Amino acid sequence: MQPTGNRLARKSDSRSVPAAERRAPMRLRRAIALTALARPEDRMQSLAAGFQMHVAKPVELAELIMVIATLIRDQQQDATMN
């Protein structure tokens, strides 16, 4: 996540994204906004910026694991439907 003024933008850094995923359309990529911003409008901005989920810090490890597991499950379900 890259703060850009009052907006959030998904960061696509070629060094941190595997080559196969870089070739995938952006709609197939999954991302979680992990931010200190916890207002409802912050969550809405994250989702509008292309993140699938928004988690406000501080976050408990168990919650973060659950969010990641949900994201993976959703991605696997989407893959089997396409």
N, C-alpha and C positions, 0 to 999 in steps of 0.2 A: 504494500500500500504506500502510495506516495501522496503526501498532503500537497494540494495545489490551492493555496489561498484557503477558502472555506469549503473546497470540494475535495473529494477523494478520487484518485485515479488508480486503476490497476497497473502494477509495474510489470513489464515484460522484459526481464533482463536475460539476454541470451546465455549468460554464463550459468544461471541458476535453473533454467528450464531445459529438460532433456530435448534432444533434437526432434524426436518423434512427436513430442507434445507441441513444440514450436510450429510444426507443420499442421497440427490440428487446428480447425477453426476455433476462434475465440469462444464460441458458444459451447464447445465441448470441454473447455478448461474449467476447472473448479478452483475457487479461491474463497478464503475466509478473511474478512476484515477483522483484525485484532487491534483494537484501538482504545484509548482512554476516553473517547467520546461516548457517552452512555444515554444521551437523550433520544427519544423516539425519532426525531428528525435526523439525527446522526445515523441511526440504523437505516432509515429510508434512503439517505444519501448514499450509503455504502451499497445497498442493493441496487439503486439506480446506476451506480458506477460500474456494475457488473459483477459484484461479489455475490456468491450464493448465500452466504451466511455472515452475520455480524456478531462479534463477541466483544464485550467491553471488559477492559482490564480494571482491577485485578481479576483474574479468572482462576478458578480452582482447577487443578490438574484433571480431576475426574470429569468436569464439565468440558474441558478442552478435548479430552479423549472422546467423549460422547459426540461432540460436534464433528470431529474429524471422521469418526466411524459413520456418522449419518451422511456426511458428504461422500464418502467412499461408496456406501451402499446405494445412494442416489445415482452416482455415476455408473455403477455396475448395472443398475436397473435400466438406466437410459441406454447403455450400450447394448443390452439384450433386446431392447425394443426397436433399435435401429438396424 
